[in-house]
Amino acid sequence: MTLHTDLSVSFAGLQLQTPLVLLSGCVGFGEEYTHIEGWNNCDIGAVILKGTTLEPRMGNAPRRLYETPSGMLNAIGLQNPGARYVIDEILPHLPHDQTQFWANANGTSPEEYAEMARIFDDSPVTAIEINISCPNVKEGGVHFGNNPAMAARVVEAMRPMTKKPLITKLSPNNADIAETARAVIEAGSDGLSVINTLVGMAVDVHSRKPIIDNVSGGLSGPAIKPVALWKIHQTRAVAAKHGIPILGQGGISNAKDAIEFAIVGADAIGVGTGLFYDPLMCKKLLDGMSEYLEQHDMNTYTDLVGSLVTQPA
């Protein structure tokens, strides 16, 4: 593909060939998706591996997925073979010469997160995304991401264990996402992923039972795009103040969506649920973004980032 504009970006000290990042949980551990013919003809900036824990996990009982209007509920439960298996058996077979691969770290205590950072520091991944939407077992199951101080403790525990960029994935379900962003940045986060899924549920009207066995699940897809845009807008000021980039995500399914995310302040664009119905949608996104930049006399993707025009009150 020939692009007439520069879509490369710098993100948390890493040079990405384009702003597109394939999101955790949507392309497995990369080995499935990279077997699709033409998967990287559009130069994907990075692939985030499926959520990984220290020890293997079986995940939640089915049913774990359910399609909703303009979206999808999932409650997979972090099914994965464990960090050591991912590093020893999966990472060596991925095409690192074609794109970057980032880990997605999960834990039940700051100590577990720290160990995940230590293990992945000695691996080919170029960054570590931190999923702080996990429950802290030592605090009665309260999710790290719902409390800025707890979220900061996770980053503080991981920071000394790795020289790789740490990218904290913020939950839209907490009361003050900007305060959580400030806390994790001050604790040492090099980037922010905004946003994780929203909590939702679905009900079978015939049985009057929850459709998802876990009762609730994470809502993704186009339905959450307005929320994602608002949350990026809320975190943009604190991120920009500290020079911290934002990986914007949540319901992107076409080039117009991606452009909106850039305008409100997404330094890179995360693509997730949309890949399930169009695995090769990335080329369409990049072509549309490049065309938009040319039409508006912009030479680079970075020229577009944070260009939102707000009217005076």
Beta strands, then each sheet from edge to edge (+ up, - down):
strand 1: 9-11
strand 2: 14-16
strand 3: 20-22
strand 4: 46-48
strand 5: 65-68
strand 6: 71-74
strand 7: 100-105
strand 8: 127-131
strand 9: 135-136
strand 10: 142-143
strand 11: 166-170
strand 12: 191-194
strand 13: 198-201
strand 14: 203-204
strand 15: 209-210
strand 16: 216-220
strand 17: 246-249
strand 18: 268-271
sheet 1: 1+ 2-
sheet 2: 3+ 4+ 7+ 8+ 11+ 12+ 17+ 18+ 3+
sheet 3: 5+ 6- 16+ 13-
sheet 4: 9+ 10-
sheet 5: 14+ 15-
end
